[in-house]
């Protein structure tokens, strides 16, 4: 690689890092806990996913369908050609090619992004499962490709756990943002919520039971991750699980009124405790 192209690649990676840092301080902190060999690639995935999310969730004054179509087309072109003038796609395509990420995962991701433009309410569990597979589980699988660094046997061994963890993260986000999704974007993801048009204690407990089971399966996979990635993923798990626990302690009517957050000082304590547990090998 010539010097100018190497510089462009570096700047593209930094662009994805800036997107990650500014959109999610919690996630960017967890990425810092990964081995330095893996950080740019994970940021490249986050940057790619974030841009697509912004198209469907934020660009209200524009033709979202056309923008998403153009972004999808540019993504496949970047991967095929091994280059892109879009820095986010430049970083992403290099990651896809370096870690042999399946195109089918990317196709499933875009399918769910189009669903966000076409479908507002999920009343059937299988429909929600399909959406979450593309919007979250495949992202976990993309990251797993990086964590396993070409070890296909390890990838096959851990892919079910990666899907469960990705799904748990997504559902926690849905619960945290349920009021904004419902009132601002007119979306209702949980069938238990859609059936009643409200989040009561029964529906909330049904959703939480499902999330708890996925967190348990995800944690089993974290324990078997390669050393380069284990601590960083564990920190992300602890962040999301703490948020989940706070949501569990919050009444349904309050969740429908405000977004539940973890204060920064609590995030620091979570990281410190996770570090101690990891060093003692008791995760």
C-alpha positions as CSV (number, residue, x, y, z in Angstrom):
1,X,0.0,0.0,0.0
2,X,1.4,3.4,-1.0
3,X,1.8,6.1,1.5
4,X,-1.1,8.3,0.4
5,X,-3.5,5.3,0.3
6,X,-2.3,4.2,3.8
7,X,-3.0,7.8,5.0
8,X,-6.5,7.7,3.5
9,X,-7.2,4.3,5.2
10,X,-5.9,5.7,8.5
11,X,-8.2,8.8,8.2
12,X,-11.1,6.5,7.3
13,X,-10.5,4.4,10.4
14,X,-10.4,7.6,12.5
15,X,-13.6,8.7,11.0
16,X,-15.3,5.5,12.2
17,X,-13.7,5.9,15.6
18,X,-15.1,9.5,15.9
19,X,-18.6,8.3,15.0
20,X,-18.3,5.5,17.7
21,X,-17.0,7.9,20.3
22,X,-19.6,10.7,19.8
23,X,-22.6,8.4,19.4
24,X,-21.8,6.0,22.2
25,X,-19.3,6.7,25.0
26,X,-20.2,3.4,26.7
27,X,-19.5,1.4,23.6
28,X,-16.3,3.3,22.7
29,X,-15.1,2.7,26.3
30,X,-15.7,-1.1,25.9
31,X,-13.8,-1.0,22.5
32,X,-10.8,0.5,24.3
33,X,-10.8,-2.6,26.4
34,X,-10.2,-4.8,23.3
35,X,-6.7,-5.6,22.1
36,X,-5.5,-2.8,19.9
37,X,-5.4,-5.2,16.9
38,X,-9.2,-5.4,16.9
39,X,-10.3,-1.8,17.8
40,X,-10.3,-0.2,14.3
41,X,-12.3,-3.1,12.8
42,X,-15.0,-3.0,15.5
43,X,-15.3,0.8,15.1
44,X,-15.6,0.3,11.3
45,X,-18.6,-2.0,11.9
46,X,-20.1,0.5,14.4
47,X,-19.6,3.4,12.0
48,X,-21.3,1.5,9.1
49,X,-24.3,0.5,11.3
50,X,-24.7,3.9,12.8
51,X,-24.9,5.7,9.4
52,X,-27.6,3.3,8.3
53,X,-29.4,3.8,11.5
54,X,-29.3,7.6,11.1
55,X,-30.7,7.3,7.6
56,X,-33.8,5.5,8.8
57,X,-34.2,7.2,12.2
58,X,-33.1,10.8,11.7
59,X,-33.2,12.0,8.1
60,X,-36.9,12.9,8.2
61,X,-36.6,15.8,5.7
62,X,-35.1,13.6,3.0
63,X,-36.1,10.6,0.9
64,X,-34.9,7.9,3.3
65,X,-35.7,5.0,0.9
66,X,-33.5,6.5,-1.8
67,X,-30.7,7.4,0.7
68,X,-30.7,3.8,2.1
69,X,-30.8,2.4,-1.4
70,X,-27.8,4.5,-2.4
71,X,-25.9,3.6,0.8
72,X,-26.6,-0.1,0.2
73,X,-25.4,0.1,-3.4
74,X,-22.3,2.0,-2.4
75,X,-21.6,-0.6,0.3
76,X,-21.6,-3.5,-2.1
77,X,-19.6,-1.6,-4.6
78,X,-17.0,-0.7,-2.0
79,X,-16.6,-4.4,-1.0
80,X,-16.4,-5.6,-4.6
81,X,-13.8,-2.9,-5.6
82,X,-11.8,-2.8,-2.4
83,X,-12.1,1.0,-2.2
84,X,-14.6,3.8,-1.5
85,X,-14.6,7.5,-1.5
86,X,-16.9,7.4,1.5
87,X,-14.5,7.1,4.5
88,X,-17.1,5.1,6.6
89,X,-17.5,2.6,3.7
90,X,-13.7,2.5,3.1
91,X,-13.1,1.4,6.7
92,X,-16.0,-1.1,6.6
93,X,-15.0,-2.7,3.3
94,X,-11.5,-3.2,4.4
95,X,-12.8,-4.9,7.6
96,X,-15.2,-7.1,5.6
97,X,-12.5,-8.2,3.2
98,X,-9.8,-8.7,5.9
99,X,-12.0,-10.8,8.2
100,X,-14.0,-12.5,5.5
101,X,-17.4,-11.3,6.8
102,X,-20.2,-13.0,4.9
103,X,-22.2,-10.8,2.5
104,X,-25.3,-12.6,3.7
105,X,-24.9,-10.9,7.1
106,X,-24.8,-7.5,5.4
107,X,-27.8,-8.3,3.3
108,X,-29.8,-9.3,6.4
109,X,-28.8,-6.0,8.0
110,X,-30.1,-4.0,5.1
111,X,-33.3,-6.0,5.1
112,X,-34.0,-4.9,8.6
113,X,-33.1,-1.3,7.9
114,X,-35.7,-1.3,5.1
115,X,-38.2,-2.8,7.5
116,X,-37.8,0.3,9.7
117,X,-39.0,2.3,6.7
118,X,-41.9,0.0,5.9
119,X,-43.2,-1.5,9.1
120,X,-44.0,0.2,12.4
121,X,-45.6,-2.5,14.6
122,X,-44.6,-6.1,15.3
123,X,-47.5,-8.2,16.5
124,X,-46.0,-11.6,15.8
125,X,-42.9,-13.0,17.5
126,X,-41.5,-14.5,14.3
127,X,-41.6,-11.1,12.6
128,X,-39.7,-9.5,15.5
129,X,-37.2,-12.3,15.4
130,X,-36.5,-11.7,11.7
131,X,-36.1,-8.0,12.3
132,X,-33.7,-8.4,15.3
133,X,-31.7,-11.0,13.4
134,X,-30.9,-8.4,10.8
135,X,-30.7,-5.3,13.0
136,X,-28.6,-6.8,15.9
137,X,-27.7,-10.5,15.7
138,X,-25.8,-10.1,12.4
139,X,-23.9,-7.2,13.9
140,X,-22.8,-9.5,16.7
141,X,-21.8,-12.1,14.1
142,X,-19.7,-9.5,12.2
143,X,-17.9,-8.6,15.4
144,X,-17.4,-12.3,16.2
145,X,-15.6,-12.7,12.8
146,X,-13.1,-10.1,14.1
147,X,-12.8,-11.6,17.6
148,X,-12.1,-15.1,16.1
149,X,-9.5,-13.7,13.6
150,X,-10.1,-16.4,11.0
151,X,-10.7,-19.3,13.4
152,X,-13.7,-20.8,11.8
153,X,-14.1,-23.5,14.4
154,X,-14.2,-20.9,17.2
155,X,-16.7,-18.8,15.2
156,X,-19.1,-21.8,14.7
157,X,-18.8,-22.6,18.4
158,X,-19.7,-19.1,19.5
159,X,-22.2,-17.8,16.9
160,X,-25.3,-18.8,18.8
161,X,-24.0,-16.9,21.9
162,X,-23.1,-13.9,19.8
163,X,-26.6,-13.8,18.3
164,X,-28.2,-14.1,21.8
165,X,-26.0,-11.2,23.1
166,X,-26.8,-9.0,20.1
167,X,-30.5,-9.7,20.6
168,X,-30.3,-8.9,24.3
169,X,-28.5,-5.6,23.6
170,X,-31.1,-4.6,21.0
171,X,-34.1,-5.5,23.3
172,X,-32.6,-3.5,26.2
173,X,-32.3,-0.6,23.8
174,X,-35.9,-1.1,22.7
175,X,-37.1,-1.0,26.3
176,X,-35.0,2.0,27.2
177,X,-36.2,3.9,24.1
178,X,-39.8,2.6,24.1
179,X,-41.3,6.0,24.7
180,X,-39.4,7.7,21.9
181,X,-40.0,4.9,19.5
182,X,-43.7,4.9,20.2
183,X,-44.4,8.6,20.4
184,X,-41.8,10.0,17.9
185,X,-41.2,7.3,15.4
186,X,-44.6,5.5,15.8
187,X,-42.9,2.2,16.2
188,X,-43.8,-0.7,18.5
189,X,-41.4,-3.6,18.5
190,X,-42.6,-5.9,21.2
191,X,-45.7,-8.0,20.4
192,X,-46.6,-8.0,24.2
193,X,-46.7,-4.2,24.0
194,X,-48.4,-3.9,20.6
195,X,-51.2,-6.3,21.7
196,X,-52.3,-3.9,24.5
197,X,-51.1,-0.6,23.2
198,X,-49.4,0.0,26.5
199,X,-46.5,-1.4,28.7
200,X,-48.0,-2.9,31.8
201,X,-46.2,-5.0,34.4
202,X,-47.2,-8.3,32.8
203,X,-45.9,-7.3,29.3
204,X,-42.8,-5.9,30.9
205,X,-42.0,-9.0,32.8
206,X,-42.6,-11.2,29.7
207,X,-40.1,-9.1,27.8
208,X,-37.6,-9.1,30.7
209,X,-37.7,-12.9,31.0
210,X,-36.8,-13.3,27.4
211,X,-33.9,-10.8,27.7
212,X,-32.6,-12.4,30.9
213,X,-32.3,-15.8,29.1
214,X,-30.4,-14.2,26.2
215,X,-28.0,-12.5,28.5
216,X,-27.3,-15.8,30.2
217,X,-26.5,-17.5,26.8
218,X,-24.4,-14.5,25.8
219,X,-22.3,-14.6,29.0
220,X,-21.5,-18.3,28.4
221,X,-20.1,-17.3,25.0
222,X,-18.1,-14.4,26.4
223,X,-16.3,-16.8,28.8
224,X,-15.1,-18.7,25.7
225,X,-14.0,-15.8,23.6
226,X,-10.3,-15.5,22.6
227,X,-8.3,-13.4,25.2
228,X,-7.9,-10.4,22.8
229,X,-11.6,-9.7,22.9
230,X,-13.0,-11.3,26.1
231,X,-12.6,-8.3,28.5
232,X,-13.9,-5.7,26.1
233,X,-17.0,-7.7,25.3
234,X,-17.5,-8.4,29.0
235,X,-17.4,-4.7,29.8
236,X,-20.1,-4.0,27.1
237,X,-22.1,-6.9,28.7
238,X,-21.8,-5.4,32.2
239,X,-22.9,-1.9,30.9
240,X,-26.0,-3.3,29.2
241,X,-26.8,-5.7,32.0
242,X,-26.7,-2.8,34.5
243,X,-29.0,-0.8,32.3
244,X,-31.3,-3.8,32.1
245,X,-31.3,-4.2,35.9
246,X,-32.3,-0.5,36.3
247,X,-35.1,-0.9,33.8
248,X,-36.3,-4.0,35.7
249,X,-36.5,-1.8,38.9
250,X,-38.5,0.9,37.1
251,X,-42.3,1.0,36.9
252,X,-43.8,0.6,33.4
253,X,-45.4,4.0,33.5
254,X,-42.1,5.7,34.2
255,X,-40.4,3.9,31.4
256,X,-43.1,5.3,29.1
257,X,-42.3,8.8,30.3
258,X,-38.5,9.0,30.3
259,X,-35.4,7.4,29.0
260,X,-33.5,5.3,31.6
261,X,-29.8,6.1,31.8
262,X,-26.7,4.9,33.7
263,X,-24.8,7.9,35.2
264,X,-21.2,8.3,34.2
265,X,-19.9,7.6,37.8
266,X,-21.8,4.3,37.7
267,X,-20.3,3.4,34.4
268,X,-16.9,3.9,35.9
269,X,-17.7,1.6,38.8
270,X,-19.0,-1.0,36.3
271,X,-15.8,-1.0,34.4
272,X,-13.6,-1.2,37.6
273,X,-15.7,-4.1,38.9
274,X,-15.6,-5.8,35.5
275,X,-11.8,-5.4,35.5
276,X,-11.4,-7.0,38.9
277,X,-13.7,-9.9,38.0
278,X,-11.8,-10.5,34.8
279,X,-8.4,-10.4,36.5
280,X,-9.7,-13.0,39.0
281,X,-11.2,-15.0,36.2
282,X,-14.6,-15.1,37.7
283,X,-16.7,-13.6,34.9
